[in-house]
Amino acid sequence: MHNAINYCLNLNESSIAFLETIERQINIVADLSRADILLFGRKSGDESVVLAHAQPRSIARVYNKSREGRINDNKRRPEVLRALISGQPQKEERSFITEGAPVIRKVYPIFYPPRYGEGWTKEKAHVIAAFCIVTNLIEYERHSRRHHLFKSAVQQLQEMVLRGQLRGAEKLTPFGEQDGIILTDKDGIIRYVSGIASNLYRRLGYKETLEGRPLAQLETADEEIRRVVWEQHCCLEQESQEANRFWVRKAVPLMTYPRWWWSWLERVNIRVPAEKRVGVLITLHDATESRRQTQELQVKNAMIQEIHHRVKNNLQTIAGLLRMQTRRVKSEEAKTALDEALNRILSIAVIHEFLSSESSNIINIKEVSHRIAAQFQQGMVNPEMDIRLVVTGESIFLPSRQATACSLIINELLQNALEHGFIRTQKGQIEVNLHDEGDEVIITVSDNGDGLSGDFEAAQVHSLGLQIVKILVEGDLRGKIVRTPPHDSGGDEKGSTGVGLSIKIIFPKILFEGEKGWKEHVSL
């Protein structure tokens, strides 16, 4: 609901809550009406504003964009203001929308307390909003040729939502274009079956005409859901498995109300008939294909996770062998080389560990950074030195290929900082900072140690670790390496002399072939 509702005329706390109830219920009505539905509030004497906009999920929508918050004057939408002022439904009108398509508009006033509906009192109801149904002209012509029982059911649904009586509608999944529809009367007799529904029931073995048969005669879950909806007077959705197929059913109770022109009877103290339950609308969806695809995907994911788990175990076995070898060699240079290789293997193993426990190929690089920093703190930092490794910044989700490159880069930069940044200094901090720029990621590894003597470009040439970083950043990540003064976002690539070293890795979020999903995550 658009926040303009707080400034509309004739609204208070309870009537706003009533409109919010209607907003939650109109999606299924838009689907079955095959039309856009807009709720209008009265902004001023000659202006209305769109408070909510529901678009059908079963066919192409009328408007390309949501109209929520749009203000209309009396010249642009006179039928809306007439309904808001007079309290009378407006005749169908043909017009053109901004996109150029011809449409049919039908406008109803919304009363509060709802007339003849739940919560009705003798207090005189007043108009609080307008309910506008906008139908594409082609779909309007199609609807005019549909069965009169289906058209009556759609009309009944529209009148029910005007009174906020579609309880549970907000929990229903969208109605699809390939979903079947059946209508039953108050006694559970089938009165209407759509063509799609007839085809779906043939899959269940019912090839004869279903109209006129009691729903209870069918050996399906239809009668059960109809009975529950009829007794509880609320919308319901259920899944079942029949004839080796998966079915999704949605059921909606149907009611009729006194006609609008009966309101004059109230003025002369003539009793007006109350609303009356007339039947149930049931939609049927064959979900077999999507369920089987989901099951196949779950099996594939389980197999992939098992592979990642075994790769992680194998890498840890290799790491264990390298530790054994490190203990046996006497050369300090060889020990250093083996330790560096060990850390590279463990940083890759971290990625496989995450992939083995997650169904998605999207990795939170902040969690990976924490794991790598913990490994360094335990295995690489000299216990006699007071050096802390910290990870700061945002949670950033990346595809597994980029995450693997980032883990190796962070590993090499941490290793470089420990080996070369704290030769003279025995105390300090190494920080890994992560920053999400939307389509770009910035990883900064900085320390407050001795700093780098000489030219950074020359160090990249002679250091194997920095060569690995350069290859990964420029080759795999298609990014760049920037050296800046520690704790300072300024500076140039050459940096400046001073205490500590700060290296920034800047790269775009890139989807490689076969990788999906990082845009679905929001940095926390």
Secondary structure by P-SEA (a helix, b strand, c coil): ccccccccccccaaaaaaaaaaaacaaaaaaaacbbbbbbccccccbbbbcbbbbbcccccccccccccccccccccaaaaaaaacccccccccccccccccbbbbbbbbbccccccccccccbbbbcbbbbbbbcaaaaaaaaaccaaaaaaaaaaaaaaaacccccccccccccccbbbbbbccccccccccaaaaaaaaaaccccccccccccccccaaaaaaaaaaaaccccccccccccbbbbbbbbbbbbcccccaaaaaaaccccccccccbbbbbbbbaaaaaaaaaaaaaaaaaaaaaaaaaaaaaaaaaaaaaaaaaacccaaaaaaaaaaaaaaaaaaaaaaaaaaccccccaaaaaaaaaaaaaaccccccccbbbbbbbcccccccaaaaaaaaaaaaaaaaaaaaccccccccbbbbbbbbbcccbbbbbbbbccccccccaaaaaaacaaaaaaaaaaacccccbbbbccccccccccccccccbbbbbbbbccccccccccccccccc
